[in-house]
Amino acid sequence: MNDRYDAGYGGDPYELVGYDEYGRPVYRQIPAQQAPQQTYDAYGQQGYGYDPYATGGQQQPTPPYGGYDTGRQAPVTSYDSQGSYDSHGSYDPYGSGASGAGATAASYDPYGQTATSGQQPRVAEQTARIPQQAGPVEEGPEQRESREREYHTEQFAFVEEPTDASEDVIDWLKFTENRTERREEARRRARSRVIALVVVLALVAVGGVGYLWYAGKLPGLSSSGSKTGTATAAAAQKRDVIVVHLHNTAKGGTSTALLVDNTTTKQGTTVLLPNSLALTDDDGTTTTLAKSVQDDGSSGTRDQLDTVLGTNIEGTWRLDTPYLQNLVDLVGNIEVDTNADVPDPAAKKKGTAPLVHKGKDQSLSGKMAVAYATYRASGESENAQLERFGQVMQGVLRKMSSDPQGATTTVQTLAQILDPSLTDKDLGTFLAKLADLAKGGDYRTALLPVQADGTLSAQTSDSVVKDILGGTAKSPEQGSAVRVSVQNATGTKDNTEKARVVLLNGGFTFLEAGTASAVQPTSKVIYADTADKQNATEVAKTLGLPTSSVTQGKVSSNADVSVILGQNYRPSSS
């Protein structure tokens, strides 16, 4: 059964205006139109549509337009006519006139009511409603206020947030979470690093204390009489050592030094050896370093030095003064802090400007370096000249190439005939290592302290023999070498040092007896024991004195032979 009203169908006064929230159609009433009022005319007729010729005079009134339609299920409001016809049969649309007979026209009321007046009021537009529903109920102020306060679903709108904003929030949450995790990870790493640092420091402290204990350097545990730990620690270090003999081809004499490369501590050192150092020959005879270099050559001297110093010398480098000059020129001059003005050996006139000037950072050529390395001023000891030789050697190493191939090329350019124990490649590689240390400031020069009799004392030689060379001093026993006491009565102070050099080179032990109060014209060589007469004769020959100067007499308590130098002593003849 279809109970829907179609607007305008069969004269229905409703039209479709939309659908409610449940999908049902919503209608509204079409405004009412004015229709002419049907009345009886003045002749007493029944009204519109009356047929006066009808049989019996009875006519059924014709239903007005828009009356009740029995085919519909709901009443339909008809259009009320406000017009009327006057007595002449004309139509009054406004219903202002009446019939001439004064009869009142009765209009048809669709709801069954009879019109009481000629003019009906306009029907107001009714509220839109759904057909077959109850009409609107009059509501009071309280119901209206409650209805106004009621909220419906259609009053709200749900807005979906943009996806980008949601992703930004998610990214921010992820960033915050990741940053927190990173902070926690950083804290864990920091704690691990602190723990590792503490462990490392503890190990370093324990290791340092252990090393100091092993080396005998802990305060209160080391003593001057017991230093076995130090000697053992020094002996455990690896060293490469060669010996250098500088031969002065112009004036004679030699100067000796040890070049030491401590590969354990990365330290280089030049150890200067005085010519008075007492050595023991192959047959057990005591001699001096100078005498050994002159008589025994390179191999014999090297072995004797190993015995006395407890070292392991790997090779011998004989460096004559002309080769030293060429070496300095090859490396491009050297810089030395000179401590004396050195005259030119080739100058024939006095007052000539010195070849080498005293001062800091003096640039020396090959000729100047040789003059400075072999120079000994009047009244100076032999050690002063030896120290100048050490300065020149260190200056050469600072200018030598640190590349083994480059240093080897320099050595080969010298065209020297080297000792069989040391090839040019071995020498070049060794010098390159020392050059690297010298350029880095890890190089020094040390003088081996020697007593008056040429022997080494444990106190004075420990700093060099044990610490630098890693050996143990083993000087020959006293009495094994002839000890010669020299007193200067020539009136020339330098003669004492000249005699000392000659005696040391001759293998004797030199003992200085000072200067005589008065000058003596002749020299004397005195021996006390008949067994020492032969030794006294050898001393006289070594000094260039005649054998007639040898005589028996009283000598000093610590000497085997005593010498008094007179004016007949000629140092040049020795």
C-alpha positions as CSV (number, residue, x, y, z in Angstrom):
1,M,0.0,0.0,0.0
2,N,1.4,3.3,-1.0
3,D,0.7,6.0,1.5
4,R,2.9,8.6,-0.1
5,Y,1.4,11.9,-1.4
6,D,2.5,13.2,-4.7
7,A,2.4,16.9,-4.8
8,G,-0.2,18.3,-7.1
9,Y,-1.8,15.0,-7.7
10,G,-5.6,15.2,-7.7
11,G,-5.5,18.7,-6.4
12,D,-3.6,17.9,-3.2
13,P,-2.3,21.0,-1.5
14,Y,1.2,19.6,-0.6
15,E,4.6,19.6,-2.3
16,L,7.9,17.7,-1.6
17,V,10.5,19.9,0.1
18,G,13.2,17.2,1.0
19,Y,14.0,14.3,3.3
20,D,14.6,14.0,7.0
21,E,17.6,12.4,8.7
22,Y,15.9,9.0,8.4
23,G,15.3,9.3,4.7
24,R,11.6,10.0,4.9
25,P,10.1,12.6,2.5
26,V,9.1,15.9,4.0
27,Y,6.2,18.0,2.5
28,R,4.8,21.4,3.0
29,Q,1.3,22.8,2.3
30,I,0.9,24.8,-0.8
31,P,-0.6,28.3,-0.1
32,A,-4.4,28.3,-0.5
33,Q,-6.0,30.0,-3.5
34,Q,-9.2,32.0,-3.5
35,A,-12.2,30.3,-5.2
36,P,-15.6,31.9,-5.9
37,Q,-18.2,31.2,-3.1
38,Q,-21.0,29.1,-4.2
39,T,-24.4,30.7,-3.2
40,Y,-27.9,30.5,-4.2
41,D,-29.1,33.0,-6.7
42,A,-32.0,35.4,-6.2
43,Y,-34.5,33.1,-7.9
44,G,-34.2,30.5,-5.1
45,Q,-32.2,28.1,-7.2
46,Q,-30.1,25.6,-5.4
47,G,-26.8,27.0,-6.6
48,Y,-24.2,26.4,-9.2
49,G,-25.0,23.5,-11.4
50,Y,-28.7,23.4,-10.6
51,D,-31.0,22.3,-13.4
52,P,-34.4,23.9,-13.2
53,Y,-35.8,21.5,-15.7
54,A,-34.9,18.5,-13.6
55,T,-37.8,16.1,-12.9
56,G,-39.5,16.6,-9.7
57,G,-37.7,19.9,-9.1
58,Q,-35.2,18.1,-6.8
59,Q,-31.6,18.3,-7.7
60,Q,-28.6,17.1,-5.9
61,P,-26.1,19.8,-5.4
62,T,-22.9,19.4,-7.3
63,P,-20.0,18.9,-5.1
64,P,-17.7,21.9,-5.1
65,Y,-14.2,21.7,-6.7
66,G,-11.7,20.5,-4.3
67,G,-14.1,18.6,-2.1
68,Y,-13.4,15.5,-0.2
69,D,-11.9,12.8,-2.2
70,T,-12.9,9.5,-1.0
71,G,-10.2,7.9,-2.9
72,R,-7.6,9.4,-0.6
73,Q,-6.8,8.3,2.9
74,A,-6.4,11.8,4.3
75,P,-8.6,14.8,4.2
76,V,-7.6,17.5,1.8
77,T,-8.4,21.1,2.6
78,S,-10.4,22.8,-0.2
79,Y,-10.1,26.2,-1.4
80,D,-12.6,28.6,0.2
81,S,-14.3,30.9,-2.2
82,Q,-14.9,34.4,-1.1
83,G,-16.8,35.5,-4.2
84,S,-20.6,35.6,-4.8
85,Y,-23.1,36.3,-7.5
86,D,-25.4,39.3,-7.2
87,S,-29.2,39.5,-8.1
88,H,-28.4,40.1,-11.7
89,G,-26.4,37.0,-11.9
90,S,-23.0,38.8,-12.0
91,Y,-20.1,37.4,-10.0
92,D,-18.6,39.4,-7.1
93,P,-15.1,38.0,-6.4
94,Y,-14.7,39.7,-3.1
95,G,-18.1,38.6,-1.7
96,S,-19.1,42.1,-0.8
97,G,-22.5,41.9,-2.3
98,A,-25.6,39.9,-1.3
99,S,-28.6,38.6,-3.2
100,G,-31.3,40.9,-4.0
101,A,-33.7,39.1,-1.9
102,G,-31.4,39.4,1.1
103,A,-30.9,35.8,1.2
104,T,-27.5,34.8,2.6
105,A,-25.5,32.4,0.4
106,A,-24.2,29.4,2.1
107,S,-20.8,28.2,1.0
108,Y,-19.6,24.7,1.3
109,D,-17.1,24.0,4.1
110,P,-14.9,21.1,3.3
111,Y,-14.7,20.0,7.0
112,G,-18.5,20.0,7.2
113,Q,-19.0,23.6,8.6
114,T,-21.3,26.1,7.0
115,A,-19.9,29.5,6.3
116,T,-21.4,32.1,8.6
117,S,-20.5,35.2,6.7
118,G,-20.0,36.1,3.1
119,Q,-16.2,36.5,3.4
120,Q,-13.8,33.9,4.7
121,P,-10.4,34.6,6.1
122,R,-7.3,33.5,4.2
123,V,-5.9,30.2,5.4
124,A,-2.4,30.6,6.7
125,E,0.4,28.4,5.4
126,Q,0.7,25.4,7.6
127,T,3.9,23.9,8.9
128,A,5.5,21.3,6.7
129,R,4.8,17.9,7.9
130,I,4.7,14.3,6.8
131,P,1.4,13.0,5.7
132,Q,-0.4,10.5,8.0
133,Q,1.4,12.1,11.0
134,A,-0.2,14.0,13.7
135,G,-0.3,17.7,13.2
136,P,2.0,20.0,15.1
137,V,1.2,20.2,18.7
138,E,1.2,23.5,20.4
139,E,4.2,23.8,22.6
140,G,4.7,26.0,25.5
141,P,7.7,28.2,26.4
142,E,9.3,25.4,28.4
143,Q,9.1,22.9,25.6
144,R,10.4,25.4,23.1
145,E,13.4,26.3,25.3
146,S,14.1,22.6,25.8
147,R,13.9,22.0,22.1
148,E,16.3,24.9,21.4
149,R,18.8,23.5,23.9
150,E,18.7,20.1,22.4
151,Y,21.6,19.3,20.1
152,H,21.2,17.1,17.0
153,T,23.7,15.0,15.1
154,E,23.5,17.3,12.1
155,Q,24.7,20.2,14.2
156,F,28.2,18.6,14.6
157,A,30.9,18.2,12.0
158,F,33.7,15.8,12.4
159,V,36.9,17.1,10.9
160,E,39.7,14.7,10.0
161,E,43.1,16.0,10.9
162,P,45.6,16.3,8.0
163,T,47.9,13.4,7.5
164,D,50.9,15.6,7.5
165,A,50.2,16.9,11.0
166,S,49.8,13.3,12.2
167,E,53.1,12.3,10.7
168,D,54.8,15.3,12.2
169,V,53.5,14.2,15.6
170,I,54.7,10.7,15.0
171,D,58.1,12.0,13.9
172,W,58.4,14.2,16.9
173,L,57.6,11.2,19.2
174,K,60.1,9.1,17.4
175,F,62.7,11.9,17.6
176,T,62.1,12.3,21.3
177,E,62.4,8.6,21.9
178,N,65.5,8.4,19.8
179,R,67.1,11.4,21.6
180,T,66.4,9.7,24.9
181,E,67.9,6.5,23.7
182,R,70.9,8.4,22.4
183,R,71.4,10.1,25.8
184,E,71.2,6.8,27.6
185,E,73.7,5.3,25.2
186,A,76.0,8.3,25.6
187,R,75.8,7.8,29.4
188,R,76.6,4.1,29.1
189,R,79.6,4.9,26.8
190,A,80.8,7.6,29.1
191,R,80.7,5.2,32.1
192,S,82.5,2.6,30.0
193,R,85.2,5.1,29.1
194,V,85.7,6.2,32.6
195,I,86.0,2.6,33.8
196,A,88.5,1.9,31.0
197,L,90.5,5.1,31.8
198,V,90.7,4.1,35.5
199,V,91.9,0.6,34.5
200,V,94.5,2.0,32.2
201,L,95.7,4.5,34.7
202,A,96.0,1.8,37.3
203,L,97.9,-0.4,34.9
204,V,100.3,2.5,34.0
205,A,100.8,3.3,37.7
206,V,101.6,-0.4,38.5
207,G,103.8,-0.7,35.5
208,G,105.7,2.6,36.4
209,V,106.2,1.5,40.0
210,G,107.4,-1.9,38.8
211,Y,109.8,-0.4,36.4
212,L,111.2,2.0,39.0
213,W,111.6,-0.9,41.4
214,Y,113.2,-3.0,38.7
215,A,115.6,-0.2,37.8
216,G,116.3,0.5,41.4
217,K,115.1,4.1,41.2
218,L,112.4,4.0,43.9
219,P,113.2,6.5,46.7
220,G,114.7,4.7,49.7
221,L,115.3,1.5,47.8
222,S,118.3,2.4,45.8
223,S,121.8,3.1,47.1
224,S,125.2,3.9,45.8
225,G,126.6,0.6,46.7
226,S,123.7,-1.6,45.3
227,K,122.4,-0.8,41.9
228,T,122.1,-4.2,40.3
229,G,118.6,-3.3,39.1
230,T,119.8,-0.3,37.2
231,A,122.6,-2.2,35.6
232,T,120.2,-5.0,34.6
233,A,117.7,-2.5,33.1
234,A,120.4,-0.7,31.2
235,A,122.0,-3.9,30.0
236,A,118.6,-5.1,28.7
237,Q,118.4,-2.1,26.3
238,K,119.5,-2.6,22.7
239,R,122.3,-0.5,21.4
240,D,124.2,-0.1,18.1
241,V,127.8,1.2,18.7
242,I,130.7,2.1,16.4
243,V,134.0,3.7,17.2
244,V,135.4,6.7,15.3
245,H,139.1,7.5,15.2
246,L,140.0,11.0,13.9
247,H,143.6,11.1,12.6
248,N,145.2,14.5,12.4
249,T,147.3,14.0,9.3
250,A,148.8,17.5,9.6
251,K,150.0,17.6,13.3
252,G,149.7,14.0,14.3
253,G,147.6,12.5,17.1
254,T,144.2,10.9,17.2
255,S,140.9,11.6,18.8
256,T,138.4,8.8,19.6
257,A,134.7,8.8,20.1
258,L,131.9,6.2,20.3
259,L,128.7,6.7,18.3
260,V,125.8,5.1,20.2
261,D,122.3,4.5,19.0
262,N,120.0,3.2,21.8
263,T,117.2,1.7,19.8
264,T,115.2,1.0,23.0
265,T,115.1,4.5,24.4
266,K,115.5,6.2,20.9
267,Q,118.5,8.2,22.2
268,G,121.7,9.0,20.3
269,T,125.0,9.8,22.1
270,T,128.6,10.6,21.2
271,V,130.9,9.3,24.0
272,L,134.3,11.0,24.0
273,L,137.1,8.8,25.1
274,P,140.3,10.5,26.4
275,N,143.6,9.2,25.0
276,S,144.7,8.5,28.6
277,L,142.2,5.7,29.0
278,A,144.1,2.7,30.3
279,L,143.6,-0.5,28.2
280,T,145.0,-4.0,28.3
281,D,146.8,-5.4,25.3
282,D,146.4,-8.9,24.0
283,D,149.5,-10.1,25.9
284,G,148.1,-8.6,29.2
285,T,150.3,-5.4,29.0
286,T,148.7,-2.2,30.1
287,T,148.6,0.5,27.5
288,T,146.7,3.7,26.7
289,L,144.0,4.4,24.1
290,A,146.3,6.6,22.1
291,K,149.1,4.0,22.1
292,S,146.6,1.2,21.2
293,V,145.3,3.2,18.2
294,Q,148.8,3.8,16.9
295,D,150.2,0.3,17.4
296,D,147.3,-2.2,17.4
297,G,145.1,-0.7,14.7
298,S,141.4,-0.7,14.6
299,S,140.6,-4.3,15.4
300,G,142.9,-4.5,18.4
301,T,141.7,-1.2,19.9
302,R,138.1,-2.2,19.4
303,D,138.5,-5.4,21.3
304,Q,140.3,-3.7,24.1
305,L,137.6,-1.1,24.4
306,D,135.0,-3.9,24.6
307,T,137.0,-5.4,27.5
308,V,137.4,-2.2,29.5
309,L,133.9,-0.7,28.9
310,G,131.9,-3.9,28.6
311,T,130.4,-2.9,25.3
312,N,129.9,-4.6,21.9
313,I,131.4,-2.3,19.3
314,E,130.2,-3.4,15.8
315,G,132.7,-1.5,13.6
316,T,135.5,1.0,13.4
317,W,135.4,4.2,11.3
318,R,138.8,5.7,10.6
319,L,138.2,9.4,9.7
320,D,141.3,11.3,8.6
321,T,141.1,15.1,8.7
322,P,140.9,15.5,4.9
323,Y,137.9,13.2,4.8
324,L,136.3,15.1,7.6
325,Q,136.7,18.3,5.6
326,N,135.1,16.7,2.5
327,L,132.3,15.3,4.6
328,V,131.4,18.7,6.0
329,D,131.5,20.2,2.5
330,L,129.2,17.4,1.2
331,V,126.5,18.0,3.8
332,G,126.6,21.8,3.2
333,N,128.5,23.3,6.1
334,I,127.5,22.9,9.7
335,E,126.4,25.2,12.6
336,V,128.4,25.0,15.9
337,D,128.4,27.1,19.0
338,T,132.2,27.7,19.1
339,N,134.0,28.4,22.4
340,A,137.3,29.8,21.1
341,D,138.8,31.8,18.2
342,V,140.8,29.4,16.0
343,P,143.6,30.8,14.0
344,D,144.2,29.8,10.4
345,P,146.8,27.0,10.4
346,A,148.0,28.2,7.0
347,A,148.6,31.8,8.1
348,K,152.3,32.8,8.2
349,K,151.9,36.1,9.8
350,K,150.8,36.8,13.4
351,G,147.8,39.0,13.9
352,T,145.9,37.5,11.1
353,A,142.2,37.3,11.6
354,P,141.1,34.0,13.0
355,L,139.7,31.4,10.7
356,V,136.9,30.5,13.2
357,H,135.3,33.1,15.4
358,K,133.9,32.4,18.9
359,G,130.1,32.6,19.1
360,K,126.8,30.9,18.8
361,D,125.6,29.2,15.6
362,Q,128.8,29.8,13.7
363,S,128.7,28.3,10.2
364,L,131.7,26.2,9.5
365,S,133.0,25.0,6.2
366,G,135.0,21.8,5.8
367,K,138.4,23.6,6.4
368,M,137.0,25.5,9.4
369,A,135.5,22.4,10.9
370,V,138.8,20.5,10.8
371,A,140.6,23.5,12.3
372,Y,138.1,23.7,15.2
373,A,137.9,20.0,15.8
374,T,141.7,19.7,16.2
375,Y,142.4,22.9,18.0
376,R,143.8,23.0,21.5
377,A,144.7,26.4,22.9
378,S,147.8,27.0,25.0
379,G,147.3,25.7,28.6
380,E,144.2,23.8,27.7
381,S,143.8,20.1,28.5
382,E,143.4,17.4,25.9
383,N,139.7,17.1,26.9
384,A,139.0,20.7,25.6
385,Q,140.1,19.6,22.1
386,L,138.2,16.4,22.4
387,E,135.0,18.2,23.2
388,R,135.4,20.4,20.1
389,F,135.7,17.2,18.1
390,G,132.4,16.1,19.6
391,Q,130.7,19.3,18.6
392,V,131.8,18.9,15.0
393,M,130.5,15.3,14.9
394,Q,127.1,16.3,16.2
395,G,126.9,19.2,13.7
396,V,127.7,16.8,10.9
397,L,124.9,14.4,12.0
398,R,122.4,17.2,12.1
399,K,123.1,18.0,8.4
400,M,123.4,14.4,7.3
401,S,120.5,12.9,5.4
402,S,118.0,10.9,7.4
403,D,117.4,8.6,4.4
404,P,119.6,5.5,4.5
405,Q,120.1,5.6,0.8
406,G,121.0,9.3,0.8
407,A,123.4,8.8,3.7
408,T,125.0,5.8,2.0
409,T,125.5,7.9,-1.1
410,T,127.3,10.6,0.9
411,V,129.6,7.9,2.4
412,Q,130.3,6.5,-1.0
413,T,131.1,9.9,-2.3
414,L,133.9,10.2,0.2
415,A,135.7,7.3,-1.5
416,Q,137.2,6.1,1.7
417,I,138.7,2.7,2.2
418,L,136.7,1.5,5.2
419,D,137.6,-1.1,7.7
420,P,136.4,-4.5,6.7
421,S,134.1,-4.6,9.8
422,L,132.0,-1.7,8.4
423,T,130.8,-1.5,4.9
424,D,129.6,1.8,3.2
425,K,126.0,0.6,3.3
426,D,126.2,-0.3,7.0
427,L,127.9,3.0,7.8
428,G,125.3,5.0,5.8
429,T,122.3,3.3,7.4
430,F,123.8,3.8,10.9
431,L,124.6,7.5,10.3
432,A,121.0,8.0,8.9
433,K,119.5,6.8,12.2
434,L,121.7,9.0,14.2
435,A,120.9,11.9,11.9
436,D,117.2,11.5,12.5
437,L,117.8,11.5,16.3
438,A,120.1,14.6,16.1
439,K,117.5,16.5,14.1
440,G,114.8,15.6,16.6
441,G,116.8,16.8,19.6
442,D,117.3,13.3,20.9
443,Y,121.1,13.4,20.7
444,R,123.8,14.5,23.2
445,T,127.5,14.4,23.8
446,A,129.2,13.0,26.9
447,L,132.8,12.8,28.1
448,L,134.0,9.6,29.7
449,P,135.6,10.6,33.1
450,V,139.0,9.1,33.5
451,Q,141.3,9.3,36.6
452,A,144.8,10.5,36.5
453,D,146.2,7.0,36.0
454,G,143.8,6.4,33.1
455,T,141.6,4.0,35.1
456,L,137.8,4.3,35.6
457,S,136.2,4.6,39.0
458,A,132.8,3.1,39.7
459,Q,131.4,6.4,40.9
460,T,132.6,8.6,38.0
461,S,132.0,6.2,35.1
462,D,128.5,4.8,36.0
463,S,126.8,7.7,34.3
464,V,128.5,6.9,31.0
465,V,129.6,3.3,31.1
466,K,126.4,1.9,32.7
467,D,123.7,4.3,31.6
468,I,124.8,5.1,28.1
469,L,126.9,2.1,27.1
470,G,125.1,-0.5,29.2
471,G,128.4,-2.0,30.3
472,T,130.6,-2.4,33.3
473,A,133.9,-0.7,33.8
474,K,136.9,-3.1,34.0
475,S,140.0,-1.0,34.3
476,P,143.4,-2.8,34.5
477,E,144.8,-3.4,38.0
478,Q,147.1,-0.8,39.3
479,G,150.8,-1.7,38.8
480,S,150.2,-3.4,35.5
481,A,151.2,-0.1,33.7
482,V,154.3,1.9,34.3
483,R,153.3,5.0,36.2
484,V,155.3,8.1,35.4
485,S,155.2,11.3,37.6
486,V,156.1,14.5,35.7
487,Q,157.2,17.8,37.2
488,N,157.6,20.8,34.9
489,A,160.9,22.8,35.5
490,T,161.2,24.2,32.0
491,G,159.5,27.5,32.7
492,T,156.9,26.8,30.0
493,K,153.5,25.7,31.3
494,D,152.3,24.0,28.2
495,N,155.2,21.5,28.3
496,T,153.4,19.5,31.0
497,E,150.4,18.8,28.8
498,K,152.6,18.0,25.9
499,A,154.6,15.5,27.9
500,R,151.4,14.0,29.1
501,V,150.2,13.3,25.6
502,V,153.4,11.8,24.6
503,L,153.6,9.5,27.6
504,L,150.0,8.4,27.2
505,N,150.5,7.6,23.5
506,G,153.5,5.6,24.6
507,G,151.4,3.5,26.9
508,F,152.5,4.9,30.2
509,T,150.3,6.1,33.0
510,F,150.7,9.8,33.5
511,L,150.8,11.3,37.0
512,E,151.1,15.1,37.3
513,A,153.6,16.4,40.0
514,G,153.1,20.1,39.4
515,T,155.6,22.8,38.6
516,A,159.0,23.2,40.1
517,S,159.8,26.3,42.1
518,A,163.0,27.0,40.0
519,V,164.0,26.4,36.4
520,Q,166.5,23.6,35.7
521,P,168.7,23.5,32.7
522,T,168.6,19.7,32.2
523,S,166.0,17.1,32.5
524,K,166.2,14.0,34.8
525,V,164.5,10.6,34.6
526,I,164.7,8.9,38.1
527,Y,163.9,5.3,39.1
528,A,163.9,3.9,42.6
529,D,164.1,0.1,42.1
530,T,166.7,-1.5,39.8
531,A,163.9,-3.5,38.2
532,D,162.5,-0.2,36.9
533,K,165.7,0.9,35.2
534,Q,164.5,-0.4,31.9
535,N,161.2,1.3,32.2
536,A,163.0,4.6,33.0
537,T,165.1,4.3,29.9
538,E,161.9,3.8,27.8
539,V,160.4,6.9,29.3
540,A,163.4,8.9,28.4
541,K,163.3,7.7,24.8
542,T,159.6,8.5,24.6
543,L,160.1,12.1,25.8
544,G,163.0,12.6,23.5
545,L,165.6,12.9,26.3
546,P,169.0,11.4,26.2
547,T,169.7,8.1,28.1
548,S,172.3,9.9,30.2
549,S,169.3,11.7,31.9
550,V,168.3,8.3,33.5
551,T,169.5,8.0,37.1
552,Q,168.6,6.1,40.2
553,G,167.1,8.1,43.1
554,K,164.0,8.8,45.1
555,V,160.6,8.9,43.4
556,S,157.1,9.7,44.6
557,S,155.3,6.9,46.5
558,N,152.7,6.3,43.9
559,A,155.0,6.3,40.8
560,D,157.4,3.9,39.3
561,V,159.4,6.5,37.4
562,S,159.7,10.3,38.1
563,V,160.6,12.9,35.4
564,I,161.8,16.4,36.0
565,L,161.6,18.4,32.7
566,G,164.4,20.9,32.2
567,Q,165.1,23.5,29.6
568,N,166.7,20.9,27.3
569,Y,163.3,19.3,26.8
570,R,162.0,19.8,23.3
571,P,158.4,18.8,22.8
572,S,158.7,18.8,19.0
573,S,161.4,16.1,19.2
574,S,159.1,13.7,21.1
